[in-house]
Amino acid sequence: MKISVKNMVCNRCIMVVEQTFQQAGVEVENIQLGVVGTSKELNESAIKRIDENLKKVGFEIINDSNSRLIEQIKTSAVDYVYHNKWDERLNFSDYLTDKINLDYPYLSSLFSSVEGTTIEKYLINLRIERIKELIVYDEKTLSEIAWEMGYSSVGHLSGQFKRTTGFSPSYFKNMKEQKRKSINDL
């Protein structure tokens, strides 16, 4: 049985969700961002109990197909920004179409109508949060970050960063309290 789970965006999320299923006595056959595969079919009461426990730790089971599709788009965007090398990628619309096997205009329209923002803006916000993370780590120069994140230049990265956050990357780096957001809050 495949169960879609909202807000799974990292390996730690996978671990917490898997533990929640195991604590409920459910054997997890496979698990990946957004989807848990169980070896047996679960009845409604078991699913409800697991959902209640998942909600306590910031996740929830997705029941309707549109919500599942939105979660697939978000999970694909996180994978695109955090786990792939920019120089080896297609543009995001092609990446998403290949991953989900649906037309991009349909996915874009559905996402916008449900989330109130475009896929492109969501992707930019994810990239900016990743850039904030890399700036805070202070292990790479801004040029290296720009290249790693697929920007054509430091100027392009800086411009988009300032439009999105209101700060230049260098000002953000020197702030005492970095204003990073959780991926779940995007």
ZAMAR-851999 format. One record per atom (N, C-alpha, C, CB): x, y, z; residue in three letters. Coordinates in steps of 0.2 Angstrom, whole numbers, padded with zeros to 4 digits, always signed. Atoms other than C-alpha are relative to their C-alpha. Glycine has a CB too. Layout:
XYZALA
...
% end
This chain:
+0004-0006+0000MET
+0000+0000+0000MET
+0005+0006+0000MET
-0005+0000+0006MET
-0004-0006+0000LYS
+0007+0017-0004LYS
-0004+0006+0003LYS
+0001+0002-0008LYS
+0003-0006-0003ILE
+0003+0032+0007ILE
+0004+0006-0001ILE
-0001-0002+0008ILE
-0003-0007+0001SER
+0007+0050+0003SER
+0000+0004+0006SER
-0004+0004-0006SER
-0001-0003-0006VAL
+0014+0060+0017VAL
+0002+0007-0001VAL
+0005-0003+0005VAL
-0002-0007+0001LYS
+0014+0079+0017LYS
+0006+0003+0005LYS
-0006+0005+0001LYS
-0005-0004-0004ASN
+0029+0090+0023ASN
+0007-0005+0000ASN
-0002+0002+0006ASN
-0007+0004+0000MET
+0043+0076+0020MET
+0005+0003-0005MET
-0001-0007-0002MET
-0004-0003+0005VAL
+0057+0086+0013VAL
+0008-0001+0001VAL
-0001+0008+0001VAL
-0007+0001-0001CYS
+0073+0079+0020CYS
+0001-0007+0003CYS
+0003+0005+0005CYS
-0002+0006-0003ASN
+0082+0063+0026ASN
-0003-0001+0007ASN
+0007-0002-0001ASN
+0002+0000-0007ARG
+0078+0067+0044ARG
-0008-0001+0000ARG
+0001+0006+0004ARG
+0008+0001+0000CYS
+0059+0068+0039CYS
-0001-0007-0002CYS
-0003+0005-0006CYS
+0001+0007+0002ILE
+0060+0051+0031ILE
+0001-0005+0007ILE
+0005-0003-0005ILE
-0002+0004-0006MET
+0068+0044+0048MET
-0006+0001+0005MET
+0006+0002+0003MET
+0005-0001-0005VAL
+0054+0052+0059VAL
-0006-0003-0003VAL
-0001+0008+0000VAL
+0006+0003+0003VAL
+0040+0046+0047VAL
+0000-0007+0001VAL
-0001+0002-0007VAL
-0001+0008-0001GLU
+0047+0028+0047GLU
-0001-0002+0007GLU
+0007-0002-0003GLU
+0001+0002-0007GLN
+0048+0028+0066GLN
-0007+0000+0002GLN
+0004+0005+0004GLN
+0007-0001-0002THR
+0030+0034+0067THR
-0004-0006-0002THR
-0003+0006-0003THR
+0004+0006+0003PHE
+0024+0020+0056PHE
+0002-0006+0004PHE
+0002-0001-0007PHE
-0002+0006-0003GLN
+0035+0007+0065GLN
-0003+0000+0007GLN
+0007+0000+0001GLN
+0003+0000-0006GLN
+0028+0013+0082GLN
-0007-0002+0000GLN
+0001+0007+0003GLN
+0007+0002+0000ALA
+0011+0010+0076ALA
-0001-0008-0002ALA
-0004+0004-0006ALA
+0000+0007+0001GLY
+0016-0008+0072GLY
-0001-0001-0008GLY
-0005-0004+0003GLY
+0001+0000+0007VAL
+0016-0005+0053VAL
+0007-0001-0003VAL
-0003+0006-0003VAL
-0006+0001+0003GLU
+0030-0013+0043GLU
+0001+0004-0007GLU
+0001-0008-0002GLU
-0002-0005+0006VAL
+0038+0000+0030VAL
+0004-0004-0005VAL
+0003+0006+0003VAL
-0004+0004+0005GLU
+0043-0009+0014GLU
+0005+0005-0003GLU
-0005-0003-0005GLU
-0004-0005+0003ASN
+0050+0007+0006ASN
-0002+0007+0002ASN
+0001-0001-0007ASN
+0002-0007-0002ILE
+0050+0025+0010ILE
+0005+0005-0004ILE
+0001+0001+0007ILE
-0003-0006+0003GLN
+0055+0041+0000GLN
-0003+0006+0002GLN
+0001-0002-0008GLN
+0003-0006-0002LEU
+0051+0059+0001LEU
-0007+0000-0003LEU
+0004+0006-0003LEU
+0007+0000+0002GLY
+0032+0060+0001GLY
-0004-0006+0000GLY
+0000+0004-0006GLY
+0004+0006+0001VAL
+0028+0042+0000VAL
+0003-0006+0004VAL
+0000-0002-0008VAL
-0002+0006-0004VAL
+0028+0027+0012VAL
-0004-0006-0003VAL
-0002+0001+0007VAL
+0002+0006+0003GLY
+0026+0010+0005GLY
-0001-0005+0006GLY
+0004-0003-0006GLY
+0001+0005-0005THR
+0019-0003+0017THR
-0001-0007-0003THR
-0006+0001+0005THR
+0001+0007+0003SER
+0019-0022+0015SER
-0007-0003+0000SER
+0004-0005+0004SER
+0007+0002+0000LYS
+0001-0024+0020LYS
-0005+0006-0001LYS
-0001-0003+0007LYS
+0005-0005+0000GLU
-0015-0014+0017GLU
-0002+0002+0007GLU
-0007-0003-0004GLU
+0001-0002-0007LEU
-0020-0004+0032LEU
-0008+0002+0000LEU
+0004+0007+0002LEU
+0007-0002+0000ASN
-0038-0001+0038ASN
-0001+0007+0002ASN
-0004-0005+0005ASN
+0001-0007-0001GLU
-0046+0016+0041GLU
+0002+0002+0007GLU
-0007+0002-0001GLU
-0002-0002-0007SER
-0043+0016+0060SER
+0008+0000+0001SER
-0003-0005+0005SER
-0008+0000-0001ALA
-0024+0012+0058ALA
+0002+0006-0004ALA
+0003-0007-0003ALA
-0003-0006+0004ILE
-0022+0026+0045ILE
-0002+0006+0004ILE
-0004+0000-0007ILE
+0002-0006-0004LYS
-0032+0038+0056LYS
+0005+0001+0006LYS
-0007-0001+0003LYS
-0004+0000-0006ARG
-0021+0033+0071ARG
+0007+0003-0002ARG
+0001-0007+0003ARG
-0006-0002+0002ILE
-0005+0035+0061ILE
+0000+0008-0002ILE
+0002-0004-0006ILE
+0001-0007+0002ASP
-0011+0052+0054ASP
+0000+0004+0006ASP
-0006+0001-0004ASP
+0000-0004-0006GLU
-0014+0058+0071GLU
+0007+0001+0003GLU
-0005-0003+0006GLU
-0007+0000-0003ASN
+0004+0053+0077ASN
+0004+0004-0005ASN
+0002-0007+0000ASN
-0004-0004+0005LEU
+0011+0061+0061LEU
-0001+0007+0001LEU
-0002-0002-0007LEU
+0002-0007-0001LYS
+0002+0077+0064LYS
+0004+0003+0006LYS
-0007+0001+0001LYS
-0004-0002-0006LYS
+0011+0078+0081LYS
+0007+0002-0001LYS
+0000-0005+0006LYS
-0007-0001+0001VAL
+0028+0079+0073VAL
+0000+0004-0007VAL
+0004-0006-0001VAL
+0000-0004+0006GLY
+0023+0090+0058GLY
-0002-0002-0007GLY
+0006+0004+0000GLY
+0002+0003+0006PHE
+0017+0078+0045PHE
-0007-0001+0000PHE
+0004-0006-0002PHE
+0007+0003+0000GLU
+0000+0072+0039GLU
-0001-0004-0007GLU
-0005+0006+0000GLU
+0002+0004+0006ILE
-0007+0059+0027ILE
-0004+0004-0005ILE
-0003-0007+0002ILE
+0004-0004+0006ILE
-0013+0066+0010ILE
-0005-0005-0003ILE
+0005+0003-0005ILE
+0006+0004+0002ASN
-0030+0059+0005ASN
-0002+0001-0007ASN
-0005+0000+0004ASN
+0003-0002+0007ASP
-0035+0068-0011ASP
+0006+0000-0005ASP
-0004+0006+0000ASP
-0005+0000+0006SER
-0026+0067-0028SER
+0003+0006-0001SER
-0004-0003-0006SER
-0004-0006+0001ASN
-0023+0085-0030ASN
+0005+0002+0005ASN
-0006+0006+0000ASN
-0005-0001-0006SER
-0015+0087-0013SER
+0006-0004-0001SER
-0003-0001+0007SER
-0006+0004+0002ARG
-0004+0072-0018ARG
+0004+0003-0005ARG
-0003-0007-0001ARG
-0004-0003+0006LEU
+0001+0080-0034LEU
+0004+0006+0002LEU
-0005+0002-0006LEU
-0003-0006-0002ILE
+0005+0097-0026ILE
+0006-0003+0005ILE
-0005+0004+0005ILE
-0006+0002-0004GLU
+0016+0087-0013GLU
+0005-0003-0005GLU
-0003-0005+0005GLU
-0005+0003+0005GLN
+0025+0078-0028GLN
+0003+0006-0003GLN
-0004-0004-0005GLN
-0003-0006+0003ILE
+0028+0095-0036ILE
+0005+0003+0005ILE
-0005+0005-0002ILE
-0004-0003-0006LYS
+0035+0102-0019LYS
+0006-0005+0001LYS
-0003+0001+0006LYS
-0006+0005-0001THR
+0046+0086-0016THR
+0005+0000-0006THR
-0003-0007+0001THR
-0004-0001+0006SER
+0052+0087-0034SER
+0004+0006+0000SER
-0004-0001-0007SER
-0004-0006+0000ALA
+0057+0105-0032ALA
+0006+0000+0005ALA
-0005+0006+0002ALA
-0005+0001-0005VAL
+0066+0101-0016VAL
+0006-0004-0002VAL
-0002-0003+0007VAL
-0005+0004+0002ASP
+0075+0087-0024ASP
+0005+0004-0006ASP
-0003-0006-0004ASP
-0004-0003+0005TYR
+0080+0098-0039TYR
+0005+0005+0003TYR
-0006+0004-0004TYR
-0004-0005-0003VAL
+0087+0112-0028VAL
+0005-0003+0004VAL
-0004+0005+0004VAL
-0004+0002-0005TYR
+0095+0102-0015TYR
+0005-0006-0002TYR
-0003-0002+0007TYR
-0004+0007+0001HIS
+0101+0085-0022HIS
+0003-0001-0007HIS
-0005-0005+0001HIS
-0003+0001+0006ASN
+0106+0088-0040ASN
+0005+0005-0002ASN
-0006+0000-0006ASN
-0005-0005+0002LYS
+0120+0097-0049LYS
-0003+0004-0005LYS
+0007-0003-0002LYS
+0003-0004+0004TRP
+0115+0112-0058TRP
+0002+0000-0007TRP
+0001+0007+0002TRP
-0002+0000+0007ASP
+0126+0110-0073ASP
-0002-0006-0004ASP
+0008+0000+0000ASP
+0002+0006+0004GLU
+0119+0093-0077GLU
-0008+0000-0001GLU
+0002-0006+0005GLU
+0008+0000+0000ARG
+0100+0098-0076ARG
-0003+0003-0007ARG
-0002+0004+0005ARG
+0005-0003+0005LEU
+0086+0102-0088LEU
-0003+0006+0004LEU
-0005-0005-0002LEU
+0004-0005-0004ASN
+0076+0117-0084ASN
-0005-0003+0004ASN
-0003+0005-0005ASN
+0004+0003-0005PHE
+0064+0114-0070PHE
-0007-0003-0003PHE
-0002+0005+0005PHE
+0007+0002+0003SER
+0048+0113-0081SER
+0001-0007-0003SER
-0002+0005-0005SER
-0001+0007+0003ASP
+0056+0098-0091ASP
+0002-0005+0005ASP
+0006+0001-0005ASP
-0002+0005-0006TYR
+0063+0090-0075TYR
-0007-0002+0003TYR
+0004+0004+0005TYR
+0006+0001-0003LEU
+0046+0091-0067LEU
-0005-0005-0004LEU
-0004+0006+0002LEU
+0004+0004+0005THR
+0037+0084-0083THR
+0002-0007+0000THR
+0000+0004-0006THR
-0003+0006+0001ASP
+0049+0070-0084ASP
-0001-0004+0007ASP
+0007+0000-0001ASP
+0001+0003-0007LYS
+0047+0066-0065LYS
-0007-0002+0001LYS
+0003+0004+0005LYS
+0007+0001-0002ILE
+0028+0067-0063ILE
-0004-0003-0006ILE
-0003+0006+0002ILE
+0004+0003+0006ASN
+0023+0062-0081ASN
-0007+0003-0002ASN
-0001-0007+0000ASN
+0006-0004+0002LEU
+0010+0076-0083LEU
+0003+0006-0003LEU
-0004+0001+0006LEU
-0001-0006+0004ASP
+0010+0092-0094ASP
+0002+0005+0005ASP
-0005+0002-0005ASP
-0002-0006-0004TYR
+0019+0107-0086TYR
-0006+0005+0001TYR
+0006+0003-0002TYR
+0005-0005-0001PRO
+0005+0119-0090PRO
-0006-0002+0005PRO
-0004+0001-0007PRO
+0005+0002-0005TYR
-0008+0108-0080TYR
+0003+0000+0007TYR
-0001-0008-0002TYR
-0003+0000-0007LEU
+0004+0106-0065LEU
+0001+0007+0002LEU
+0007-0004-0001LEU
-0001-0007-0002SER
+0008+0124-0065SER
-0007+0004+0002SER
+0003+0004-0006SER
+0007-0003-0001SER
-0011+0129-0066SER
-0003-0003+0007SER
-0005-0002-0005SER
+0002+0004-0006LEU
-0015+0116-0052LEU
+0004+0003+0006LEU
+0001-0007+0000LEU
-0004-0002-0005PHE
-0001+0122-0041PHE
-0002+0007+0002PHE
+0008+0000-0002PHE
+0001-0007-0001SER
-0005+0141-0043SER
-0007+0000+0003SER
+0000+0004-0006SER
+0007-0001-0003SER
-0024+0138-0039SER
+0000-0003+0007SER
-0005-0004-0005SER
+0000+0002-0007VAL
-0020+0128-0023VAL
+0004+0004+0004VAL
+0002-0008-0001VAL
-0005-0003-0004GLU
-0005+0136-0017GLU
+0000+0008+0000GLU
+0007-0002-0002GLU
+0000-0007+0000GLY
-0008+0154-0022GLY
+0006+0003-0002GLY
-0002+0003+0007GLY
-0006-0002+0003THR
+0009+0156-0030THR
+0002-0004-0005THR
+0006+0000+0006THR
-0002+0004+0006THR
+0017+0150-0045THR
+0006-0005+0002THR
+0003+0004-0006THR
-0005+0005-0001ILE
+0029+0135-0046ILE
+0007+0004-0001ILE
+0000-0006-0005ILE
-0007-0004+0001GLU
+0043+0147-0052GLU
+0001+0004+0006GLU
-0001+0005-0006GLU
-0001-0004-0006LYS
+0041+0158-0037LYS
+0002-0005+0006LYS
-0006+0004+0002LYS
-0002+0005-0006TYR
+0041+0143-0025TYR
+0007-0003-0001TYR
-0005-0006-0001TYR
-0007+0002+0001LEU
+0057+0137-0034LEU
+0005+0005+0002LEU
+0000-0002-0007LEU
-0004-0006-0002ILE
+0065+0154-0032ILE
+0001+0000+0007ILE
-0003+0006-0003ILE
-0001+0000-0007ASN
+0061+0154-0014ASN
+0004-0006+0003ASN
-0007+0000+0003ASN
-0004+0006-0002LEU
+0068+0136-0012LEU
+0008+0002-0001LEU
-0002-0006-0003LEU
-0007-0002+0001ARG
+0084+0142-0020ARG
+0003+0005+0004ARG
+0001+0002-0008ARG
-0002-0005-0004ILE
+0085+0157-0010ILE
+0002-0002+0007ILE
-0005+0006+0001ILE
-0002+0003-0006GLU
+0084+0147+0006GLU
+0006-0004+0000GLU
-0007-0004+0002GLU
-0006+0004+0001ARG
+0097+0135+0000ARG
+0006+0005+0000ARG
+0000-0004-0006ARG
-0005-0004+0000ILE
+0108+0150-0004ILE
+0002+0003+0007ILE
-0001+0006-0005ILE
-0001-0002-0007LYS
+0105+0157+0014LYS
+0004-0005+0004LYS
-0007+0002+0003LYS
-0003+0006-0004GLU
+0110+0140+0021GLU
+0008+0000-0002GLU
-0003-0006-0002GLU
-0007+0000+0003LEU
+0126+0141+0010LEU
+0004+0006+0003LEU
+0001-0001-0007LEU
-0003-0007-0003ILE
+0130+0159+0016ILE
+0002-0001+0007ILE
-0004+0006-0002ILE
-0001+0001-0007VAL
+0128+0154+0034VAL
+0006-0005+0001VAL
-0007-0002+0003VAL
-0005+0005-0001TYR
+0139+0139+0032TYR
+0007+0003-0001TYR
+0000-0006-0004TYR
-0006-0004+0001ASP
+0153+0151+0026ASP
+0006-0004-0003ASP
+0002+0004+0006ASP
-0005+0005+0002GLU
+0162+0137+0017GLU
+0002+0002-0008GLU
-0002-0007+0000GLU
+0000-0001+0007LYS
+0160+0144-0001LYS
+0000+0008-0001LYS
-0005-0004-0004LYS
+0000-0007+0002THR
+0163+0161-0010THR
-0007+0001-0003THR
+0005+0002-0004THR
+0007-0001+0003LEU
+0147+0169-0017LEU
+0001-0002-0007LEU
-0001+0008+0000LEU
+0000+0003+0006SER
+0154+0165-0034SER
-0001-0007-0001SER
+0008+0002-0003SER
+0001+0007+0000GLU
+0155+0147-0030GLU
-0007-0002+0001GLU
+0004-0003+0006GLU
+0007+0001-0001ILE
+0137+0148-0023ILE
-0004+0001-0006ILE
-0002+0004+0006ILE
+0004-0001+0006ALA
+0131+0156-0039ALA
+0001-0005-0005ALA
+0003+0007-0003ALA
-0001+0005+0005TRP
+0139+0143-0050TRP
-0004-0006+0003TRP
+0007-0002+0000TRP
+0003+0006-0002GLU
+0133+0129-0039GLU
-0008+0000+0000GLU
+0002-0001+0008GLU
+0007+0000+0000MET
+0115+0135-0038MET
-0003+0002-0007MET
-0002+0006+0004MET
+0002-0001+0006GLY
+0114+0138-0057GLY
-0001+0007-0003GLY
-0006-0004-0001GLY
+0001-0007+0002TYR
+0115+0157-0058TYR
+0006+0002-0005TYR
+0000+0005+0006TYR
-0005-0002+0005SER
+0124+0165-0073SER
+0005+0004+0002SER
-0004+0003-0006SER
-0005-0004-0003SER
+0133+0177-0062SER
-0001+0002+0007SER
+0001+0007-0004SER
+0001-0003-0007VAL
+0135+0184-0044VAL
-0005+0005+0000VAL
+0007+0002+0003VAL
+0004-0006+0000GLY
+0126+0199-0050GLY
-0008-0002-0001GLY
+0001+0004-0006GLY
+0006+0003+0000HIS
+0111+0188-0055HIS
-0003-0002+0006HIS
+0000-0005-0006HIS
+0002+0003-0006LEU
+0111+0179-0039LEU
-0002+0006+0005LEU
+0006-0005+0003LEU
+0001-0005-0005SER
+0113+0195-0029SER
-0007+0004-0001SER
+0006+0005+0000SER
+0006-0004+0002GLY
+0099+0204-0038GLY
-0007-0004+0002GLY
-0001+0001-0008GLY
+0005+0004-0002GLN
+0087+0189-0035GLN
-0001-0001+0007GLN
+0000-0007-0004GLN
+0000+0001-0008PHE
+0092+0187-0017PHE
-0003+0007+0003PHE
+0007-0001+0002PHE
+0002-0007-0003LYS
+0089+0206-0014LYS
-0008+0001-0001LYS
+0004+0006-0003LYS
+0007-0001+0002ARG
+0072+0206-0023ARG
-0004-0005+0005ARG
-0001-0002-0007ARG
+0003+0004-0004THR
+0067+0191-0012THR
+0000+0001+0007THR
+0002-0007-0002THR
-0001-0001-0007THR
+0074+0195+0005THR
+0000+0007+0002THR
+0006-0004+0002THR
+0000-0007-0001GLY
+0076+0213+0004GLY
+0007+0002+0003GLY
-0004+0002+0006GLY
-0007-0001-0002PHE
+0095+0211+0009PHE
+0005-0002-0006PHE
+0001-0004+0006PHE
-0006+0003+0004SER
+0111+0209-0001SER
+0003-0006+0003SER
+0005+0006-0002SER
-0003+0006-0003PRO
+0120+0192+0001PRO
+0005+0002+0006PRO
+0003-0004-0005PRO
-0005-0001-0005SER
+0134+0201+0010SER
-0003+0003+0006SER
+0005+0005-0003SER
+0004-0003-0006TYR
+0122+0211+0022TYR
-0003-0006+0004TYR
-0005+0005-0002TYR
+0003+0006-0004PHE
+0113+0194+0026PHE
+0006-0004+0003PHE
-0003-0004-0006PHE
-0005+0004-0003LYS
+0130+0186+0029LYS
+0002+0003+0007LYS
+0006-0001-0004LYS
-0002-0003-0006ASN
+0134+0199+0042ASN
-0005+0002+0005ASN
+0003+0007-0002ASN
+0006+0000-0005MET
+0117+0199+0051MET
+0002-0004+0006MET
-0007-0001-0003MET
-0001+0004-0006LYS
+0118+0193+0069LYS
-0006-0006+0000LYS
-0001+0004+0006LYS
+0005+0005+0000GLU
+0101+0184+0067GLU
-0002-0001-0008GLU
-0006+0003+0004GLU
+0002+0001+0007GLN
+0099+0176+0050GLN
-0007-0002-0001GLN
+0005-0006-0003GLN
+0007+0001+0001LYS
+0082+0175+0044LYS
-0002-0005-0005LYS
-0004+0007-0002LYS
+0001+0006+0004ARG
+0081+0158+0037ARG
-0007-0003+0001ARG
+0005-0006+0001ARG
+0007+0003-0001LYS
+0064+0149+0034LYS
+0001-0008-0001LYS
-0005+0003-0005LYS
+0000+0007+0001SER
+0060+0131+0035SER
-0003-0001-0007SER
-0004-0004+0006SER
+0003+0001+0007ILE
+0056+0123+0018ILE
-0008-0001+0001ILE
+0003-0007-0002ILE
+0007+0001-0001ASN
+0039+0118+0026ASN
-0004+0007-0001ASN
-0001-0003+0006ASN
+0003-0007+0000ASP
+0035+0137+0027ASP
+0000+0004-0006ASP
+0003+0004+0006ASP
+0000-0003+0007LEU
+0038+0141+0009LEU
-0006-0001-0004LEU
+0006-0002-0004LEU
% end
